Amino acid sequence: MLMPSPQAILFDLDGTLVDTAPDLAAATNALRAHHGLAALPFQEIRGQVSNGGSALVTLALGLESGSDEHDEARQFLLDAYEQAVAVHSKLFEPLNEWLTQWHSEERLWGIVTNKPRRYTLPLLEALALTPGALLCADDLSVKKPAPEPLWEAAKRLGVSPEACWYIGDHVRDMQAAKAAGMTAVAVGYGYISEEDDYQSWPADLWFTTCDELVAALHDHRTD
């Protein structure tokens, strides 16, 4: 499918731009250890990372959200994660090389994430990432799949939503991109559970690997 070349690239963070699963898995298993339970396999945790801290608590302890026990466990997990937010996290390859070139040419890019700022900022600082626009879960009164964070990112970059690609590894990312009028780009290398089919999401473009995504970004590079 032919798509217009973007003036700006917007990314989801976890599972799309940065591989944060190792550090989130460590926090999840720290919660398990706190309750005297054995560590879960990494791949089992990885598939739930994009669903947030509450989903990780449910996976780790079987506690559904809405109870005091769940809330206490979630806070323990988040505290453990905050203490080691960027120990093993890194940019997906070869996005790291592409982004270095894109940034050096002063091209427009940003991040729109449902991750709160208290965890996002230390992560970006550790990875030396300086997006032109950054929208986190607590910046507006709504978050993805609502389109407002994407609109605000485009506004801060000085481009129309139609001139942006939004890239993500969750169906809510595609819903937000579509609602915002952006080109919705789904990636299959992120934190997707086995029962989820990313190719069924309401996207405009789908890429199985990060290499395929980067090749498309190079092909759609504007001069």
VOBA-1610 file (N, C-alpha, C; in pm, whole numbers, padded with zeros to 5 digits, always signed):
BEGIN
Met+00085-00119+00000Met+00000+00000+00000Met+00089+00125+00000Leu+00062+00217-00090Leu+00139+00339-00096Leu+00087+00436+00008Met+00181+00493+00083Met+00146+00588+00187Met+00229+00714+00166Pro+00172+00830+00199Pro+00252+00952+00187Pro+00370+00950+00283Ser+00481+01007+00240Ser+00598+01012+00326Ser+00571+01107+00443Pro+00609+01069+00563Pro+00576+01149+00681Pro+00671+01267+00700Gln+00619+01374+00753Gln+00702+01486+00796Gln+00754+01462+00937Ala+00681+01381+01014Ala+00721+01351+01152Ala+00686+01206+01184Ile+00769+01145+01267Ile+00748+01008+01313Ile+00721+01011+01462Leu+00611+00952+01502Leu+00576+00939+01644Leu+00578+00792+01682Phe+00635+00764+01799Phe+00647+00627+01847Phe+00572+00608+01977Asp+00513+00491+01993Asp+00487+00437+02126Asp+00625+00406+02186Leu+00633+00393+02317Leu+00764+00373+02381Leu+00795+00226+02405Asp+00729+00166+02503Asp+00759+00027+02541Asp+00717-00070+02431Gly+00812-00150+02385Gly+00780-00252+02286Gly+00778-00205+02144Thr+00798-00075+02123Thr+00801-00018+01988Thr+00933+00049+01960Leu+00968+00144+02044Leu+01095+00215+02030Leu+01203+00155+02121Val+01165+00126+02245Val+01261+00076+02343Val+01217-00059+02396Asp+01312-00149+02408Asp+01288-00282+02465Asp+01305-00271+02616Thr+01195-00245+02685Thr+01195-00228+02830Thr+01156-00354+02905Ala+01122-00458+02833Ala+01071-00580+02897Ala+01167-00641+02999Pro+01298-00644+02974Pro+01387-00706+03074Pro+01377-00640+03212Asp+01370-00507+03216Asp+01361-00440+03346Asp+01223-00455+03408Leu+01119-00456+03327Leu+00985-00479+03380Leu+00967-00622+03426Ala+01030-00715+03358Ala+01025-00855+03400Ala+01096-00874+03533Ala+01208-00803+03550Ala+01280-00812+03678Ala+01194-00760+03792Ala+01121-00651+03769Ala+01033-00597+03872Ala+00918-00692+03901Thr+00866-00755+03796Thr+00757-00851+03814Thr+00803-00970+03896Asn+00919-01019+03867Asn+00970-01134+03944Asn+01016-01094+04083Ala+01052-00967+04103Ala+01080-00919+04238Ala+00952-00924+04322Leu+00840-00891+04259Leu+00710-00903+04328Leu+00681-01048+04361Arg+00707-01136+04267Arg+00687-01280+04294Arg+00773-01325+04410Ala+00900-01286+04409Ala+00991-01326+04515Ala+00946-01273+04651His+00892-01150+04650His+00842-01090+04773His+00730-01173+04835His+00659-01244+04750His+00549-01330+04797His+00590-01477+04804Gly+00720-01504+04796Gly+00771-01640+04810Gly+00744-01729+04691Leu+00729-01670+04575Leu+00699-01745+04453Leu+00820-01748+04361Ala+00828-01853+04280Ala+00938-01868+04186Ala+00922-01769+04070Ala+01031-01737+04007Ala+01030-01645+03894Ala+00953-01704+03776Leu+00883-01618+03704Leu+00814-01658+03582Leu+00910-01651+03464Pro+00889-01731+03360Pro+00973-01722+03240Pro+00961-01584+03176Phe+01071-01536+03122Phe+01073-01402+03062Phe+00969-01386+02954Gln+00957-01483+02864Gln+00863-01470+02752Gln+00719-01458+02798Glu+00686-01522+02908Glu+00550-01514+02961Glu+00521-01372+03010Ile+00617-01309+03072Ile+00600-01172+03119Ile+00601-01076+03001Arg+00689-01099+02905Arg+00706-01008+02792Arg+00574-00980+02719Gly+00492-01084+02705Gly+00367-01069+02632Gly+00265-00981+02700Gln+00287-00949+02830Gln+00192-00867+02905Gln+00242-00725+02932Val+00365-00696+02894Val+00425-00568+02930Val+00343-00450+02879Ser+00297-00455+02754Ser+00223-00342+02697Ser+00087-00321+02763Asn+00042-00417+02842Asn-00087-00402+02910Asn-00075-00331+03044Gly+00048-00297+03084Gly+00066-00214+03202Gly+00088-00289+03331Gly+00111-00209+03437Gly+00146-00265+03566Gly+00038-00353+03626Ser-00088-00315+03608Ser-00197-00396+03664Ser-00199-00535+03602Ala-00176-00543+03472Ala-00173-00673+03405Ala-00057-00757+03455Leu+00055-00694+03483Leu+00171-00767+03534Leu+00144-00820+03675Val+00073-00743+03755Val+00036-00790+03889Val-00056-00911+03879Thr-00155-00903+03790Thr-00246-01016+03771Thr-00171-01139+03724Leu-00078-01120+03634Leu+00004-01232+03587Leu+00089-01289+03700Ala+00149-01202+03779Ala+00242-01246+03882Ala+00172-01315+03999Leu+00058-01259+04041Leu-00005-01306+04165Leu-00148-01356+04147Gly-00205-01337+04029Gly-00343-01379+04007Gly-00444-01287+04071Leu-00403-01166+04107Leu-00493-01069+04169Leu-00552-00978+04064Glu-00683-00973+04057Glu-00749-00884+03962Glu-00752-00742+04017Ser-00754-00645+03927Ser-00755-00506+03970Ser-00885-00474+04044Gly-00877-00376+04134Gly-00995-00335+04209Gly-00990-00371+04355Ser-00889-00448+04395Ser-00876-00487+04535Ser-00759-00414+04599Asp-00763-00402+04732Asp-00652-00339+04803Asp-00524-00419+04785Glu-00536-00552+04783Glu-00418-00636+04766Glu-00352-00612+04630His-00436-00597+04528His-00383-00570+04395His-00312-00434+04392Asp-00373-00333+04452Asp-00315-00199+04451Asp-00181-00198+04525Glu-00174-00268+04637Glu-00048-00274+04712Glu+00059-00345+04632Ala+00021-00453+04565Ala+00117-00528+04484Ala+00164-00445+04365Arg+00073-00372+04305Arg+00110-00287+04191Arg+00210-00180+04234Gln+00188-00122+04351Gln+00281-00020+04398Gln+00418-00080+04427Phe+00421-00200+04482Phe+00549-00268+04505Phe+00622-00289+04373Leu+00549-00337+04272Leu+00609-00362+04141Leu+00664-00232+04081Leu+00584-00126+04087Leu+00627+00001+04028Leu+00746+00060+04103Asp+00749+00044+04234Asp+00863+00094+04311Asp+00990+00017+04273Ala+00976-00114+04257Ala+01091-00195+04216Ala+01139-00155+04078Tyr+01045-00127+03990Tyr+01082-00086+03855Tyr+01149+00051+03854Glu+01098+00143+03934Glu+01154+00278+03937Glu+01299+00278+03983Gln+01334+00185+04068Gln+01471+00177+04118Gln+01567+00122+04014Ala+01516+00059+03910Ala+01603-00002+03807Ala+01536+00010+03671Val+01504+00135+03631Val+01422+00158+03513Val+01500+00141+03382Ala+01633+00148+03389Ala+01711+00142+03265Ala+01837+00059+03280Val+01826-00052+03349Val+01942-00140+03367Val+01971-00218+03239His+01867-00278+03184His+01883-00360+03063His+01805-00306+02943Ser+01727-00202+02960Ser+01646-00148+02851Ser+01735-00083+02744Lys+01695-00099+02619Lys+01771-00041+02509Lys+01681-00025+02387Leu+01724+00061+02296Leu+01651+00080+02171Leu+01653-00049+02090Phe+01542-00076+02025Phe+01538-00190+01934Phe+01633-00164+01817Glu+01703-00266+01777Glu+01791-00257+01659Glu+01713-00299+01535Pro+01733-00229+01421Pro+01825-00117+01395Pro+01762+00020+01411Leu+01656+00033+01490Leu+01599+00166+01513Leu+01701+00259+01578Asn+01792+00202+01655Asn+01893+00287+01718Asn+01977+00361+01614Glu+02019+00291+01509Glu+02099+00354+01404Glu+02015+00453+01323Trp+01892+00411+01289Trp+01804+00499+01213Trp+01777+00628+01289Leu+01749+00617+01419Leu+01714+00734+01497Leu+01833+00828+01513Thr+01952+00772+01526Thr+02072+00856+01533Thr+02085+00942+01409Gln+02063+00882+01292Gln+02073+00957+01167Gln+01959+01058+01157Trp+01838+01015+01187Trp+01721+01102+01178Trp+01738+01224+01268His+01785+01199+01390His+01803+01307+01486His+01915+01401+01442Ser+02022+01345+01388Ser+02135+01429+01345Ser+02097+01522+01231Glu+01997+01483+01153Glu+01949+01566+01042Glu+01840+01663+01087Glu+01816+01667+01217Glu+01717+01757+01277Glu+01577+01734+01220Arg+01546+01609+01197Arg+01412+01574+01150Arg+01319+01554+01270Leu+01190+01565+01244Leu+01091+01568+01351Leu+01053+01428+01398Trp+01054+01410+01530Trp+01007+01284+01586Trp+00963+01308+01730Gly+00881+01216+01778Gly+00833+01228+01915Gly+00788+01095+01970Ile+00749+01098+02096Ile+00701+00979+02167Ile+00568+01010+02231Val+00471+00921+02212Val+00343+00930+02281Val+00322+00797+02352Thr+00323+00799+02483Thr+00320+00677+02561Thr+00217+00685+02673Asn+00168+00571+02715Asn+00082+00563+02832Asn+00164+00537+02959Lys+00294+00547+02949Lys+00381+00534+03064Lys+00386+00668+03138Pro+00374+00670+03270Pro+00383+00797+03343Pro+00522+00860+03331Arg+00526+00991+03348Arg+00652+01065+03334Arg+00758+01021+03435Arg+00719+00982+03553Arg+00818+00949+03656Arg+00904+00830+03617Tyr+00851+00746+03526Tyr+00930+00633+03477Tyr+00989+00662+03338Thr+00920+00745+03263Thr+00964+00775+03127Thr+01090+00862+03124Leu+01091+00968+03201Leu+01203+01062+03194Leu+01337+01000+03234Pro+01345+00923+03342Pro+01473+00859+03374Pro+01517+00761+03266Leu+01422+00694+03203Leu+01455+00601+03096Leu+01513+00674+02976Leu+01447+00781+02934Leu+01496+00856+02818Leu+01632+00921+02848Glu+01649+00968+02970Glu+01777+01027+03006Glu+01889+00923+03001Ala+01862+00804+03051Ala+01963+00699+03050Ala+02000+00657+02909Leu+01904+00666+02817Leu+01928+00625+02678Leu+01967+00744+02589Ala+01978+00862+02649Ala+02015+00984+02577Ala+01920+01013+02461Leu+01790+00995+02486Leu+01688+01022+02386Leu+01624+01158+02413Thr+01617+01240+02309Thr+01562+01375+02323Thr+01457+01399+02215Pro+01338+01342+02230Pro+01233+01361+02130Pro+01189+01507+02124Gly+01147+01548+02006Gly+01097+01684+01990Gly+00965+01707+02060Ala+00890+01599+02081Ala+00764+01605+02155Ala+00752+01479+02239Leu+00708+01496+02363Leu+00690+01382+02453Leu+00558+01398+02526Leu+00468+01303+02506Leu+00340+01300+02576Leu+00331+01171+02655Cys+00313+01185+02786Cys+00303+01070+02876Cys+00161+01056+02930Ala+00140+00949+03005Ala+00005+00917+03051Ala-00056+01027+03136Asp+00028+01099+03210Asp-00024+01198+03304Asp-00014+01342+03254Asp+00010+01360+03125Asp+00022+01495+03071Asp-00112+01558+03036Leu-00208+01477+02994Leu-00341+01525+02959Leu-00444+01451+03042Ser-00568+01494+03031Ser-00675+01429+03108Ser-00716+01296+03047Val-00672+01269+02924Val-00701+01141+02858Val-00571+01084+02804Lys-00572+00955+02775Lys-00454+00889+02718Lys-00501+00794+02608Lys-00407+00735+02536Lys-00443+00642+02428Lys-00537+00534+02482Pro-00641+00496+02407Pro-00662+00516+02264Pro-00726+00649+02223Ala-00744+00742+02316Ala-00794+00875+02277Ala-00690+00942+02186Pro-00735+01021+02090Pro-00641+01082+01995Pro-00572+01207+02048Glu-00620+01265+02156Glu-00568+01395+02201Glu-00416+01396+02226Pro-00357+01293+02287Pro-00211+01299+02304Pro-00136+01303+02171Leu-00187+01235+02069Leu-00124+01237+01938Leu-00140+01373+01873Trp-00257+01433+01887Trp-00279+01567+01834Trp-00184+01667+01900Glu-00168+01654+02030Glu-00082+01748+02102Glu+00065+01731+02058Ala+00107+01607+02036Ala+00243+01583+01989Ala+00266+01647+01853Ala+00170+01630+01763Ala+00181+01691+01630Ala+00186+01844+01642Lys+00103+01899+01729Lys+00101+02044+01749Lys+00236+02094+01797Arg+00296+02023+01891Arg+00426+02065+01945Arg+00536+02055+01840Leu+00521+01963+01746Leu+00618+01949+01639Leu+00592+02045+01525Gly+00475+02108+01526Gly+00442+02205+01423Gly+00399+02144+01291Val+00338+02025+01297Val+00292+01959+01175Val+00146+01918+01193Ser+00080+01890+01082Ser-00058+01842+01089Ser-00058+01694+01126Pro-00164+01645+01189Pro-00171+01502+01218Pro-00158+01416+01094Glu-00212+01463+00983Glu-00207+01385+00859Glu-00064+01368+00807Ala+00028+01450+00855Ala+00168+01442+00811Ala+00251+01352+00901Cys+00185+01285+00996Cys+00258+01201+01092Cys+00229+01053+01073Trp+00329+00972+01099Trp+00312+00829+01120Trp+00315+00805+01270Tyr+00221+00723+01319Tyr+00228+00678+01459Tyr+00251+00529+01459Ile+00359+00488+01526Ile+00404+00348+01525Ile+00383+00288+01663Gly+00317+00170+01669Gly+00291+00109+01799Gly+00276-00042+01792Asp+00278-00103+01911Asp+00270-00249+01921Asp+00146-00295+01997His+00043-00210+02001His-00082-00246+02071His-00199-00192+01989Val-00311-00262+01997Val-00428-00220+01920Val-00473-00080+01958Arg-00455-00040+02085Arg-00495+00096+02123Arg-00411+00201+02051Asp-00287+00166+02014Asp-00204+00259+01938Asp-00264+00284+01801Met-00314+00178+01739Met-00375+00191+01607Met-00506+00268+01617Gln-00584+00241+01721Gln-00710+00312+01740Gln-00685+00462+01759Ala-00581+00494+01837Ala-00548+00635+01859Ala-00502+00702+01731Ala-00416+00632+01656Ala-00365+00689+01531Ala-00477+00713+01431Lys-00567+00617+01418Lys-00679+00633+01325Lys-00769+00749+01368Ala-00798+00756+01497Ala-00884+00863+01546Ala-00819+01000+01528Ala-00685+01003+01532Ala-00612+01128+01517Ala-00591+01168+01372Gly-00622+01079+01278Gly-00601+01109+01138Gly-00460+01086+01091Met-00382+01009+01167Met-00244+00978+01132Met-00235+00845+01060Thr-00123+00821+00994Thr-00097+00689+00937Thr-00063+00594+01051Ala-00142+00489+01065Ala-00127+00394+01175Ala-00035+00280+01131Val+00074+00262+01205Val+00176+00163+01170Val+00188+00062+01284Ala+00151-00062+01256Ala+00156-00168+01356Ala+00284-00250+01340Val+00348-00281+01453Val+00468-00363+01450Val+00446-00491+01529Gly+00499-00600+01475Gly+00478-00731+01535Gly+00591-00780+01621Tyr+00696-00700+01641Tyr+00809-00744+01722Tyr+00796-00703+01868Gly+00689-00631+01901Gly+00673-00578+02036Gly+00615-00678+02134Tyr+00549-00624+02235Tyr+00501-00707+02347Tyr+00359-00752+02321Ile+00349-00849+02234Ile+00219-00898+02188Ile+00198-01039+02240Ser+00084-01063+02303Ser+00056-01197+02356Ser+00028-01295+02243Glu+00044-01422+02272Glu+00032-01525+02170Glu-00106-01527+02105Glu-00208-01492+02182Glu-00345-01498+02128Glu-00383-01373+02050Asp-00296-01274+02045Asp-00327-01149+01977Asp-00266-01149+01837Asp-00344-01108+01738Asp-00298-01103+01600Asp-00285-00957+01557Tyr-00162-00908+01556Tyr-00142-00767+01526Tyr-00183-00732+01383Gln-00184-00830+01294Gln-00223-00802+01156Gln-00374-00781+01141Ser-00448-00807+01247Ser-00593-00781+01245Ser-00627-00642+01299Trp-00526-00571+01348Trp-00552-00438+01403Trp-00585-00339+01291Pro-00658-00233+01322Pro-00698-00135+01220Pro-00585-00039+01183Ala-00481-00094+01121Ala-00364-00014+01083Ala-00365+00014+00933Asp-00273+00099+00891Asp-00249+00124+00749Asp-00130+00044+00698Leu-00034+00021+00787Leu+00086-00054+00754Leu+00117-00151+00867Trp+00170-00268+00832Trp+00206-00370+00931Trp+00347-00419+00901Phe+00431-00429+01003Phe+00567-00478+00986Phe+00596-00583+01092Thr+00644-00696+01047Thr+00671-00806+01138Thr+00796-00783+01221Thr+00901-00731+01158Thr+01028-00712+01225Thr+01068-00565+01229Cys+01160-00535+01317Cys+01212-00399+01325Cys+01291-00365+01199Asp+01358-00462+01141Asp+01431-00438+01016Asp+01337-00394+00905Glu+01219-00457+00897Glu+01122-00420+00795Glu+01070-00279+00818Leu+01047-00245+00944Leu+01002-00109+00976Leu+01106-00006+00934Val+01230-00030+00971Val+01336+00067+00939Val+01354+00080+00788Ala+01343-00030+00716Ala+01353-00023+00569Ala+01243+00066+00513Ala+01122+00054+00567Ala+01011+00137+00521Ala+01034+00283+00557Leu+01089+00309+00674Leu+01118+00446+00713Leu+01222+00509+00621His+01320+00430+00581His+01418+00480+00484His+01353+00506+00347Asp+01264+00415+00307Asp+01198+00430+00176Asp+01108+00552+00171His+01049+00588+00285His+00955+00701+00290His+01022+00828+00344Arg+01150+00833+00338Arg+01223+00949+00388Arg+01204+01066+00292Thr+01163+01180+00346Thr+01145+01299+00263Thr+01275+01378+00256Asp+01298+01445+00144Asp+01421+01525+00127Asp+01395+01671+00165
//
